[in-house]
Amino acid sequence: MTEHQIPKRLMTVAYSASIALMIGYVLWLYAMGEYRDLLVPTFITLLLAAALLLHMGQGLKNHWPRFILLFCTYSVVLSAFYAQPKVSLIWLGLPVTAAFLLLPLWAAVLVNVAAGPLWWLLPAVSTAPPAVIVGYIALTLLLALPRWEHARRRALLRATDPNDSDCNAYHIDTLKERLSSEHQRAAMLNQQLAVLVLHLPQLDMAEEQFGHRAQTAILGALCSEVNSRCRDYDVLGRADNATFWLVLPDTTESGALLVRERLQRALSRCVLVETGHLEVRIAACLPSRTESFEHYVKRLEARGISLANA
């Protein structure tokens, strides 16, 4: 669905920690006198070192080091089960988890489904009780469901400009559809509904003076703060080029004002290289009990215009 991104610095730590763990494993086998089992871990250590060098190299695609790390994980666990028949079956969860961390969702599911029957060919696993099979399937599902839900949400999010991939905001047409459904739900269930109108006056200026990258940085800062400080079911949408609507279902006026103050403080602390401190104007707008959806949308649009002209 979507490519799974992990920060490069975090992956550097992961490769380095993997090398340290493998060196420790090799030294432990040597100390225990298991000389015949040293070949695979020693070879895996060299592969992990190569993966780290590939990862740190410039101009190289990052999927090759991840494939090597995943291959090493499966190889180590496989050799441990083959060489040590009494090893704990809990280590089956290591390659399953690594697949979901290092691969896209569809590839991780495919690898785990294909590898599932192969594990039971090993003597240490073939005699395991049926509960282990259920646990393996449950772990796969538990790891897949959050990634699938995240990918489903990301697939629904669209920015007005397709090049602004850092800003996961609904397009205005989709935004109005979501707002209409929330407006109807609030009226039917007698619930509260609030919308924050956000205007970024620096957005147009940033593109004209500093280019598209500066505009993308502002959009990314906005979406990052909204994602970290709002609920999962709150909806951010782009009403026009520099005005956004943040739909807050089941939120009172006091709750909307708290969210406004929280976002105002967080966004004002954002400092960008080109524009300095991020400027944002936020207003709360709640529908009345008898107000129609069309009239409410017009009020939101008027509020955005007033913020732009402030």
N, C-alpha and C positions, 0 to 999 in steps of 0.2 A: 504493500500500500504506500507507505512513505518510508523514506530512508531513515534509519535510526542513527541519530547523531550523538556522539559522545565527545566532550571537549578533548582536544589534543593533549593538554597537560595531564588530564586524568588518565588517558590511555598510556601516556609515558610512565606514570606511576604504576599502572597495571602491568606493563611489560617488565619494568624493573623489579617489582615485587615478585612476579612469576619467576624471573631468573634467580632471585634470592631464595625463593622457596625450593626450586629445583636443585640448587647447589646444596641447600640444607638436606634435601631428601637423598642426594647422592652421598653426602658425608655420613648420613645416618645408616644407609645401606652398607657403606664401607666399614663403619664401626661395628655393625652387627655381623660382619663376615659374609654378607650376601653378595659375593663377588659376581656370581652369574647374572644377577639382576641389575648390575650397574650399567650395562650397555645402553638400554633404552633411555633411562634418565639422563645419562651423559649426552647422548645424541639430542635429546629434547632440549637440554640446556643450550647447546650450540644453535639449534633452530630458534629458540627464543631470543638469543643474542642477535641473530640475523634479523628477526622480526623487529627488534628494537631499533636496529640500524636503519632498516627500511622505513620504519615509522618516523624517524627523525630526519630522513633524507628529504631534500627539497624537490618539489615537482613530481613526487610519486603518489600514486593513488593509495588511499589508506585501507582499501579492502584486502590487499594482499597480506599485510601484517596481521590483520584480524583473522584471516583464514588460517594462517600459520599458528596463531595462538589457540584457535579452536581445535585445530588438528592435534596440537601438542596436548591439550587438555584431554581429548578423547584417547590419545595414545597412552598417556600416563595412567589413566584410570583403567583402560583395557589391560595394560601390562600388569597393573597391580592385582586385578581380579584373576588374571591368568597365573601369576606367580605366587600369589597368596590366597589360597582358596577360602581362608577364614576371614578375609578382610570384610569390614562392615559394609552392608549394602547401602548405607546412607550416602556413600560416595557416588552412587548413581546420579544423585541430584546435581553434582558439580558440572558435568558436561551439559546436562539439560539447561541449567541456569546460564552457563556460558554461551550456549547457542542463542538464547533470547537476548543476551546483552550485546553480542557481537554481530548478529545477523539481523536483516529485516524480518518482519513478522512472518511472512509467508515462507521464507527460507528456513527460519528457526523451526516452525511447525513441521515442515517437510523433513528436515534432518532428524528431528526427534521421533517422528512417526516411522521413518525408514530405519532408524537405529534401534527402535524398541525391540523388534523380534531378534535382532542380532545379539542383544545383551543376554538373552535367555539361552543362547548357544554356549555360553561360558559355564563351566562346571560349578563355579561359586554361585551363579545366579539361577541356574536351571532347577536347583533344589529348593529355591526360595518359596515361601508360602504365597497363596494368591493375593494376600494383602499387599505384597510388594508391587504386584502388577497394578492393583488399584491405586496405590500411592504414586506410582510412576505416571499413570494417566492423570491423576488429580493434580500433580505438580505441573505437568505440561499445560493443563487447562488454566490453572491459577496464574501461571506466568504469561499465558497467551491472552487471557481476557483483558487485563489492563492495557496491554499494547494495542489490542484490537479496538478497545473503546477510545483510546487516545487517537488512533489512526482514523477512526470513524468521525470523531469531532473535527480533526484537522481537515478531513476531506470536505466537510461542510463549510469550513471557513474560507472566505474569498476576500481578497483585497480589491479595491477599485482598480488599482494599477497592478497588473499581474507581475510586474517587476518588483513590487514591494512585498517580497515574500516574508520579510521579517515582521510584517504587521498582519496578524491573524484577525482581521475585522471583516464582518459580514458586508457584502455589497448592499447598497441602499434598498434594492428590491427585496432581497432576502431578509434584510433587517425589518422592513415594514411588515412582511409576512409573519416573522417571529413576534414582533410587537403586537400585531393584530391578534394572534393566538393568545398571548399573555393578557391582553386587554380583555378578551372574551372570557378567559379563565378567571381573571380577577372579578369580573362582574358576576359570573355564575356562582362562584364559591365565596363571594363576599370577602375577597382578600385585597390586600394593598398592592399597589404597583407604583413604582417610581422610575424615573428616567433622569440620568445626569447628562446634560448637554456640555460637551467639552470642545473648546476651540483652541487650536494651536496657532497663534498669530505668526510664529516664526517659520511655519512650514513652507509657505510659498516663497518667502524671502530666502530661505535656505537653498531651495532648488535654483533660484535665479542667480544667487551670488556664489554659492559653493558647489552646486551640482547635485546630481541625483544621490550620491553617497551620503551627503549631509541630510537630505530629506529622509532617506531610509533610516539613518541613525535616530532621528527624532521619532519616526514611527515605531521603530524597534523599542525605544525607551518607553513610549506610551504603552505599547502592548505588553511589555515585560512587567511594568508596574501594575497594570490592570490584572494580568494573569496571576501575579503573586499576592495581590491584596484583595481580590474579589473571589466570590464563590464560583464553583465550576459551572453552575447553571446561569450565572449572570452573562449577558450577551453584549458584546462590544460591536458596534456597527459604524460604518463611515457614511455620514449623511451627505457631505460634499467634500471638496478637496481638503479643507482644513478643519472641519467640524465633525465630531463623532457623537454618537448616542450610546450611552451605557444603560442597558435595560436591567433593572433590579426587581425581579419578581418577589412578591410577598415581602415588601419592604415599606416601612412607614416613612413619614416625612423626616422624623428624627433620625432613623437609620440611614436614609439617603444623605442627610447632612453630615453624619459621621463619616460615611464613605467619601463624601466630597472633601472633607477636611483631611482625611487620610491620604487621598490621592493628591490633593493640593500640596501637602507637605512633602510627599515622596517625590513628586515630579519636579517641584521647585529645587530639590536637592540634586537633581540630575544635571551634570555639567558636561557639555559636549565641546569638542575641540573647536569647531567652527563657530558655533553660536553662543557658547558660554552656558549660563544657567538657562534651563528650559522654562519657557513662559507658557502658562496654561490658564485659561479662564473656564470656570466650571459653574454651572447653574443647575439646580434641581427643579424638576417639573413633574408634578403629580396630576393625574386626571381626576376630575370630579366624578361623583357617583353617576350623574345623569349625562355626562359628556360623551358625545359620539366619538368613535375612533377617528373619523376624518377631521373633526374639529381639534382633537388632541394632537394629531400630526401637524396641523397648521400652527398650533401653538408652539410645538417643538421647533419647527422650522423658523418661526418668528424669533424664538429665543436664541437660536443659533445666529441669526442675522444681527440681533442686538449685541451678542457677545463679540461678533466680528467687528462691529462698528464702535465698540466701547473704547 
